[in-house]
Amino acid sequence: MTTRSLFATRFYEGELGDDRLLEDLDHSCRTLAEDDRAGRGWSKAHGYRGYTSYASLNDLPQRDPVFADLVRKLNRHVAAFAVDCAFDLARPLKLDSLWVNVMKRSGVHSGHIHPHSVVSGTLYVAVPPGSGALKLEDPRLPMMMAAPRRLPEGPPDLQTFVYAEPAPGSVFLWESWLRHEVMPSDARGDRISISFNYR
């Protein structure tokens, strides 16, 4: 008798590997959070604890060369992930959108997916202690019906939820259909990240 794992869900964990760029991104993100009135207004109107440029700025790589430098590095990470996923691509995946998140204490982003994209991800810029993990959900969850709970000591690929703990410079990538959630921050400082979609 044999068993085998089917329909694997890939999750990529890499490192930016550039401390100077990370410092520059930290400065640019904090400056945006102060200067982008439209983004601050959208965040307040939608109950976002902190600031996001998600609905206000869609040209960050053209606006600030620091973000353009970041995109060049992200392109390599996404290309490696696409190979690992065995994507049959006619052309390399390209950046579709990129936005800044500066979350205050107790900031959270409930479970969601990123429609109309192939690969989504986040670069973590500032991760003070207590910032919270990224929660990933088994995509089969809605179909499990009477399935029993999994033993907590079971392997990660059999868990219903997996928590990825970021550090400054962490690059996380996943297929855009994978439901994920930003857990509440209990940190005293701001949790700063840059999220993005490729297609």
Secondary structure, DSSP 8 states (H G I E B T S, - for coil): ------S---EEEEE---HHHHHHHHHHHHHHHHH-HHHHHHHHHTT-SEEE-TTT-S-HHHH-HHHHHHHHHHHHHHHHHHHHTT---SS---EEEEEEEEE-TT--EEEE--TT-SEEEEEEEE--TT---EEEE-TTGGG-TT-----TTS-GGG-SEEEE---TTEEEEEETTS-EEE-----SS-EEEEEEEE-
